[in-house]
Amino acid sequence: MNLPNKLTCLRMAMIPFFVIFMMVPVPGLSYMACRYIALAIFCIASLTDMLDGKIARKYNLVTDFGKFMDPLADKLLVCTAMICLIDTGDLPSWIVIIIIAREFIISGFRLVASDNGIVIAASYWGKFKTVCQMAMIIFLMLNLQGNVAHIIGQVLIYASLILTVVSLADYLMKNKGVLSNQK
C-alpha cells in the first residue's frame, strides 16, 4: 500500500476518534476542550485529504483503491461531522439531508458510470463544494459567539448548500449520457 492510500486509511481511522471527542463526554475534559480536540482531528484529517491527492498525482501513485476510497473517506468525514453538528444544534438537519442526498446521488451515478467503463472525475464545482463544507464545519466547530460569527456561519452554511446543488447539477449535466448509454 502506497503513502497516499495509507493517508486515506488514516483519515478513515480518525473518524471514530472525531465522533468520540465531539459527542461523548470525556472524564476530566470540558465540553469545549473535547470539541477543540475533535476540531483538531477534523483539521488533520482534512489535511490528509489534500496531501494524499497531491502526493498521488506528483509521484504517479494513483491507484484504483485510491480512486474509490479517497472520495469515500472524504464523504464519511464530512458527513459524520455534519451529523454531529446537527446534534449540537449548530447545523439544520434539512441542509445536511440535502448534502448527504447529493453524495448518494453522485456515488450512485459514479457506480453506473464505472459499470460502463467511464470514470467520472471530480469537477471544480465538487472541489469548491468540499472546501466550502470543510470551512463551514471548522467555523461551526469553533463555536464563536456574537452577531458577526453568526452571520459568517450562516453564509458558510448556505454557500455550502448552494455549491452542493450547483455541483450536483454540473455532474448530471456533464454526464447525462452515462444513464442513457448503459450496458
Residue frames relative to the residue before (quaternion, step in Angstrom):
aa qw qx qy qz dx dy dz
M 1.0000 0.0000 0.0000 0.0000 0.00 0.00 0.00
N 0.3529 -0.7601 0.5087 0.1973 3.57 -0.76 1.05
L 0.7341 -0.4567 0.2905 0.4101 3.57 -1.33 0.28
P 0.6571 0.4947 -0.3503 0.4481 3.68 0.79 -0.79
N 0.6641 0.4916 -0.3126 0.4685 3.60 0.97 -0.77
K 0.6132 0.5307 -0.3437 0.4734 3.59 1.09 -0.65
L 0.6404 0.5136 -0.3200 0.4729 3.59 1.03 -0.78
T 0.6222 0.5270 -0.3348 0.4723 3.59 1.05 -0.74
C 0.6646 0.4907 -0.2993 0.4774 3.59 0.93 -0.89
L 0.6169 0.5376 -0.3381 0.4649 3.58 1.05 -0.77
R 0.6319 0.5361 -0.3286 0.4531 3.58 0.96 -0.87
M 0.6802 0.4729 -0.2963 0.4752 3.59 0.90 -0.86
A 0.6469 0.5213 -0.3207 0.4550 3.60 1.04 -0.73
M 0.6321 0.5484 -0.3295 0.4372 3.60 1.16 -0.52
I 0.5360 0.6714 -0.3963 0.3238 3.60 1.14 -0.55
P 0.6741 0.4753 -0.3382 0.4532 3.68 0.76 -0.79
F 0.6381 0.5163 -0.3326 0.4644 3.60 1.04 -0.71
F 0.5903 0.5524 -0.3505 0.4729 3.56 1.10 -0.71
V 0.6816 0.4926 -0.2893 0.4572 3.59 0.82 -1.01
I 0.6367 0.5321 -0.3422 0.4410 3.59 0.91 -0.85
F 0.7261 0.4275 -0.2614 0.4710 3.58 0.76 -0.97
M 0.6557 0.5113 -0.3136 0.4586 3.58 1.11 -0.55
M 0.8358 0.2849 -0.0887 0.4609 3.58 0.89 -0.93
V 0.7353 0.4017 -0.2211 0.4992 3.61 1.10 -0.59
P 0.4269 -0.6825 0.5188 0.2878 3.59 -0.80 0.92
V 0.1891 -0.7771 0.5943 0.0848 3.57 -0.79 1.06
P 0.4697 -0.6910 0.4663 0.2905 3.59 -0.65 1.08
G 0.8068 0.2719 -0.2210 0.4758 3.54 -0.96 0.94
L 0.7186 0.3672 -0.2464 0.5367 3.58 1.27 -0.14
S 0.4571 -0.6698 0.5089 0.2889 3.56 -1.03 0.78
Y 0.6836 -0.4642 0.3663 0.4278 3.54 -1.31 0.29
M 0.7049 0.4614 -0.2770 0.4621 3.58 0.85 -0.94
A 0.6015 0.5383 -0.3694 0.4603 3.62 1.05 -0.61
C 0.6484 0.5021 -0.3133 0.4789 3.58 0.96 -0.86
R 0.6550 0.5221 -0.3129 0.4478 3.56 0.95 -0.88
Y 0.6710 0.4847 -0.3015 0.4733 3.59 0.98 -0.78
I 0.5997 0.5200 -0.3621 0.4887 3.60 1.11 -0.58
A 0.6345 0.5121 -0.3233 0.4803 3.60 0.99 -0.84
L 0.6326 0.5278 -0.3258 0.4637 3.60 0.99 -0.79
A 0.6481 0.5062 -0.3189 0.4712 3.60 0.93 -0.85
I 0.6372 0.5143 -0.3258 0.4725 3.60 0.96 -0.82
F 0.6544 0.5103 -0.3132 0.4617 3.58 0.92 -0.91
C 0.6656 0.5029 -0.3096 0.4562 3.62 0.90 -0.88
I 0.6525 0.4974 -0.3201 0.4738 3.59 0.92 -0.83
A 0.6502 0.5114 -0.3127 0.4669 3.58 0.94 -0.88
S 0.6475 0.5173 -0.3135 0.4636 3.59 0.99 -0.81
L 0.6442 0.5145 -0.3195 0.4671 3.57 1.02 -0.76
T 0.6189 0.5268 -0.3621 0.4565 3.61 1.03 -0.65
D 0.5794 0.5753 -0.3737 0.4401 3.59 1.15 -0.57
M 0.6848 0.4662 -0.2800 0.4850 3.55 0.87 -0.95
L 0.6839 0.5180 -0.2828 0.4289 3.55 0.90 -0.97
D 0.6740 0.5018 -0.3316 0.4289 3.62 0.81 -0.88
G 0.6494 0.5181 -0.3192 0.4560 3.59 1.00 -0.75
K 0.6540 0.5094 -0.3141 0.4628 3.57 0.95 -0.88
I 0.6679 0.4930 -0.3037 0.4676 3.59 0.90 -0.90
A 0.6573 0.5266 -0.3168 0.4362 3.59 0.89 -0.94
R 0.6995 0.4526 -0.2784 0.4778 3.59 0.92 -0.88
K 0.6707 0.5244 -0.3087 0.4240 3.59 0.87 -0.93
Y 0.7988 0.2818 -0.1298 0.5155 3.58 0.90 -0.91
N 0.4577 -0.7168 0.4198 0.3171 3.55 1.29 0.41
L 0.3755 0.7265 -0.4749 0.3249 3.56 0.89 1.05
V 0.3057 0.7573 -0.5165 0.2573 3.57 1.18 0.54
T 0.0268 -0.8031 0.5947 -0.0267 3.58 -0.81 1.05
D 0.6328 -0.5067 0.4076 0.4203 3.56 -1.26 0.26
F 0.5982 0.5580 -0.3516 0.4552 3.57 1.06 -0.77
G 0.6899 0.4870 -0.2728 0.4609 3.57 0.87 -0.98
K 0.6323 0.5373 -0.3307 0.4497 3.58 1.00 -0.81
F 0.7110 0.4337 -0.2512 0.4932 3.57 1.06 -0.76
M 0.7670 0.4256 -0.2145 0.4297 3.57 0.73 -1.10
D 0.5968 0.5852 -0.3799 0.3963 3.62 1.00 -0.65
P 0.7034 0.4226 -0.2997 0.4866 3.65 0.74 -0.87
L 0.6146 0.5445 -0.3517 0.4496 3.60 1.08 -0.67
A 0.6478 0.5143 -0.3124 0.4673 3.58 0.95 -0.87
D 0.6311 0.5290 -0.3262 0.4642 3.58 1.02 -0.81
K 0.6717 0.5000 -0.2930 0.4615 3.56 0.87 -0.98
L 0.6520 0.5138 -0.3182 0.4579 3.58 0.94 -0.86
L 0.6624 0.5088 -0.3064 0.4566 3.57 0.91 -0.90
V 0.7186 0.4515 -0.2603 0.4604 3.57 0.71 -1.07
C 0.6785 0.4844 -0.3016 0.4626 3.61 0.87 -0.88
T 0.6188 0.5321 -0.3410 0.4665 3.59 1.03 -0.74
A 0.6644 0.5024 -0.3055 0.4613 3.57 0.88 -0.92
M 0.6725 0.4909 -0.3106 0.4586 3.60 0.90 -0.86
I 0.6300 0.5181 -0.3407 0.4674 3.60 1.00 -0.74
C 0.6320 0.5158 -0.3282 0.4763 3.60 1.01 -0.75
L 0.6732 0.4990 -0.2938 0.4600 3.58 1.01 -0.80
I 0.5418 0.5548 -0.4134 0.4773 3.60 1.22 -0.26
D 0.6830 0.5092 -0.2866 0.4383 3.56 0.84 -1.03
T 0.6942 0.4559 -0.2790 0.4820 3.60 1.05 -0.68
G 0.5160 -0.6654 0.4005 0.3614 3.58 1.28 -0.14
D 0.5172 0.6767 -0.3925 0.3473 3.58 1.26 0.17
L 0.7916 0.2102 -0.0807 0.5680 3.58 1.19 -0.47
P 0.4420 -0.7035 0.4842 0.2744 3.61 -0.80 0.96
S 0.5395 -0.6594 0.4252 0.3056 3.56 -0.93 0.94
W 0.6357 0.5532 -0.3540 0.4056 3.62 0.95 -0.78
I 0.6308 0.5198 -0.3343 0.4692 3.59 1.08 -0.65
V 0.6531 0.5050 -0.3097 0.4717 3.57 0.97 -0.85
I 0.6119 0.5459 -0.3467 0.4554 3.60 1.03 -0.74
I 0.6574 0.4970 -0.3115 0.4730 3.61 0.91 -0.87
I 0.6665 0.5049 -0.3050 0.4559 3.58 0.90 -0.91
I 0.6828 0.4673 -0.2932 0.4790 3.60 0.87 -0.88
A 0.6095 0.5419 -0.3553 0.4568 3.60 1.03 -0.72
R 0.6203 0.5359 -0.3354 0.4643 3.60 0.99 -0.79
E 0.6593 0.5123 -0.3126 0.4530 3.58 0.92 -0.88
F 0.6480 0.5021 -0.3181 0.4763 3.60 0.99 -0.79
I 0.6442 0.5256 -0.3223 0.4526 3.58 0.95 -0.87
I 0.6900 0.4664 -0.2850 0.4744 3.60 0.83 -0.98
S 0.6396 0.5175 -0.3364 0.4581 3.61 0.96 -0.77
G 0.6505 0.5000 -0.3103 0.4801 3.58 0.98 -0.81
F 0.6327 0.5371 -0.3136 0.4614 3.54 1.00 -0.86
R 0.6626 0.5014 -0.2982 0.4697 3.57 0.98 -0.89
L 0.6282 0.5310 -0.3414 0.4548 3.60 1.05 -0.70
V 0.6404 0.5075 -0.3216 0.4784 3.57 0.97 -0.85
A 0.6521 0.5102 -0.3098 0.4674 3.57 0.94 -0.90
S 0.6518 0.5278 -0.3106 0.4473 3.57 0.94 -0.90
D 0.6300 0.5307 -0.3252 0.4645 3.58 1.03 -0.77
N 0.7148 0.4059 -0.2350 0.5187 3.56 1.20 -0.52
G 0.5773 -0.6299 0.3563 0.3783 3.57 1.27 0.33
I 0.5569 0.5893 -0.3884 0.4378 3.58 1.23 0.38
V 0.1941 -0.7538 0.6170 0.1158 3.57 -0.95 0.90
I 0.1772 -0.7706 0.6047 0.0955 3.55 -0.75 1.05
A 0.2466 -0.7893 0.5500 0.1170 3.55 -0.42 1.23
A 0.6044 -0.5400 0.4367 0.3903 3.53 -1.27 0.39
S 0.3224 -0.7397 0.5594 0.1897 3.55 -0.98 0.87
Y 0.6576 -0.4824 0.3794 0.4369 3.54 -1.27 0.16
W 0.6148 0.5416 -0.3556 0.4497 3.60 1.02 -0.71
G 0.6499 0.5147 -0.3080 0.4668 3.57 1.01 -0.82
K 0.6557 0.4973 -0.3078 0.4776 3.57 1.03 -0.78
F 0.6262 0.5190 -0.3331 0.4770 3.60 1.00 -0.79
K 0.6292 0.5464 -0.3187 0.4517 3.55 1.01 -0.89
T 0.6788 0.4931 -0.2940 0.4577 3.57 0.86 -0.96
V 0.6560 0.5027 -0.3122 0.4684 3.59 0.91 -0.90
C 0.6606 0.5022 -0.3079 0.4655 3.59 0.93 -0.87
Q 0.6510 0.5078 -0.3194 0.4651 3.60 0.95 -0.83
M 0.6598 0.4985 -0.3150 0.4657 3.58 0.94 -0.83
A 0.6330 0.5145 -0.3254 0.4783 3.59 1.02 -0.78
M 0.6321 0.5285 -0.3258 0.4637 3.58 1.00 -0.84
I 0.6675 0.5035 -0.3061 0.4553 3.58 0.85 -0.97
I 0.6578 0.5060 -0.3110 0.4632 3.58 0.87 -0.93
F 0.6719 0.4958 -0.3056 0.4576 3.57 0.86 -0.93
L 0.6776 0.4866 -0.3006 0.4623 3.60 0.88 -0.90
M 0.6544 0.5175 -0.3185 0.4500 3.58 1.03 -0.72
L 0.5648 0.5932 -0.3845 0.4259 3.58 1.18 -0.46
N 0.2124 -0.8306 0.4893 0.1599 3.56 1.28 -0.48
L 0.1883 0.7995 -0.5418 0.1783 3.57 0.96 0.91
Q 0.3106 -0.7594 0.5500 0.1561 3.54 -1.08 0.75
G 0.6144 0.5656 -0.4179 0.3577 3.54 -1.28 0.38
N 0.6741 -0.5294 0.3500 0.3779 3.54 -1.27 0.44
V 0.6564 0.5092 -0.3219 0.4540 3.59 0.91 -0.88
A 0.6527 0.5045 -0.3135 0.4703 3.59 0.93 -0.87
H 0.6336 0.5294 -0.3295 0.4579 3.58 1.01 -0.79
I 0.6630 0.5022 -0.3024 0.4657 3.59 0.92 -0.91
I 0.6476 0.5069 -0.3201 0.4703 3.60 0.93 -0.87
G 0.6412 0.5259 -0.3176 0.4599 3.58 0.96 -0.84
Q 0.6713 0.4939 -0.2978 0.4656 3.58 0.93 -0.88
V 0.6272 0.5251 -0.3344 0.4681 3.58 1.01 -0.79
L 0.6729 0.4898 -0.3000 0.4661 3.60 0.90 -0.87
I 0.6254 0.5342 -0.3365 0.4586 3.60 1.00 -0.79
Y 0.7435 0.4107 -0.2423 0.4688 3.59 0.73 -1.01
A 0.5848 0.5387 -0.3758 0.4761 3.60 1.15 -0.50
S 0.6352 0.5181 -0.3222 0.4736 3.59 1.01 -0.79
L 0.6518 0.5111 -0.3100 0.4667 3.57 0.96 -0.85
I 0.6724 0.4910 -0.2996 0.4659 3.60 0.86 -0.92
L 0.6733 0.4803 -0.3033 0.4733 3.61 0.91 -0.87
T 0.5801 0.5684 -0.3665 0.4539 3.59 1.13 -0.57
V 0.7028 0.4570 -0.2619 0.4781 3.56 0.84 -1.01
V 0.6519 0.5131 -0.3133 0.4622 3.59 0.95 -0.87
S 0.6800 0.4789 -0.3062 0.4631 3.60 0.88 -0.87
L 0.6035 0.5348 -0.3561 0.4722 3.60 1.08 -0.62
A 0.6651 0.4922 -0.3032 0.4728 3.59 0.86 -0.94
D 0.6347 0.5362 -0.3235 0.4528 3.59 1.00 -0.84
Y 0.6585 0.5002 -0.3087 0.4699 3.61 0.87 -0.91
L 0.6952 0.4836 -0.2874 0.4474 3.56 0.82 -0.97
M 0.6704 0.4954 -0.3067 0.4595 3.59 0.93 -0.83
K 0.6932 0.4784 -0.2817 0.4596 3.60 0.91 -0.90
N 0.7984 0.2821 -0.1212 0.5179 3.57 1.08 -0.64
K 0.2442 0.8126 -0.5031 0.1638 3.60 1.12 0.51
G 0.6046 0.5803 -0.3474 0.4207 3.58 1.17 -0.52
V 0.5111 0.6625 -0.4127 0.3599 3.60 1.21 -0.45
L 0.7069 0.4600 -0.2772 0.4603 3.59 0.84 -0.93
S 0.7082 0.4566 -0.2786 0.4608 3.59 0.99 -0.67
N 0.7117 0.4273 -0.2476 0.4996 3.60 1.24 -0.37
Q 0.2327 0.7987 -0.5249 0.1799 3.58 1.01 0.74
K 0.5910 -0.5699 0.4434 0.3596 3.53 -1.26 0.56
